[in-house]
């Protein structure tokens, strides 16, 4: 579990870095807000090491947010790509 959360932090930071490099960061977009929340929750996972029950609750919340992010993010990318090609 610790390894998968650690890999999630690294991947989230890489995605955030790619967004900043492309200068496409917007606080109002829901997928980017979810990415920031998931990164914060992943760091909190390691802060709650002595309390494993809280860690498991946090892990379930991370899983739910990850599912929501996966369902929302590709749609934003697809619709923004098609919207730009129509103009």
N, C-alpha and C positions, 0 to 999 in steps of 0.2 A: 504494500500500500504506500509506503513512504517513497519508494522508487517511482511509482506511477504519478504521485502528486508532484514530485520533484521534476519529472519529465514534463508534466503539465505546466509548471512554472517556467521552465526553459522555453517551451513552445509558445506559451503566451507572451513572454518577453520578446521572442523573435517576431511574432505577429505584430506586436505593438511597435517594435523597431521598424518593421517594413511599412507600417502605416505612417510613422513619423517621417521616414525617408521619402515616401511619396507625397508628403505634405497633404494627406487626405484625412487627417484626424479631425473629427467633429464630435464634440461632447454630446450632441443631441441625437446621434444615431444609436439606436438600441443595441445592435451587435457590439459596438465599441464600448458601450456602457457595461454590457454583460461581461466582456472580456476583462475590463478593469475590476469588476466585482469578483470575478472568478480568480483573478490573480491575488487580490486581497484575501480572499477566503483560503487560497492555497497557502499563503504565508501564515495565516492564522492557524492552519492545520498543524504546522510545526510548532507554533507557540503553545498549543494545547497538548503537548506530548504527555504530561502527567495524567491528564483526564481523558482516557480513551473513549468513554461514552460520548463526550462532547465532540471528539474527533470523528466518531462514526456518524453523528448527526450532521456535522459539517461536510463529511464525505457524501452523504445522501443529498444534501443541498447542492453540492458541487455537481453531482451527477445530473440532477434535475436541470440546473442552469446550463450545463453542457449540452443537454438534449435540446433545450430551447434555443441555444446559440446555433447549434447545427441546423436546426429547422429554419432559423431566420437569416443567417448570414449568407448562404448561397443565393437566396431569393433577392437580397439587396444587391449582390454582385451582378446577377443575371439581369435584373430589371434596370439597373443603372447602365449596364452595357448596351442593352437594347434601346433604352431611352436616348443615349448619346448617339447611336447610329441612325436614329430616325430624324435627327435635327439636321 
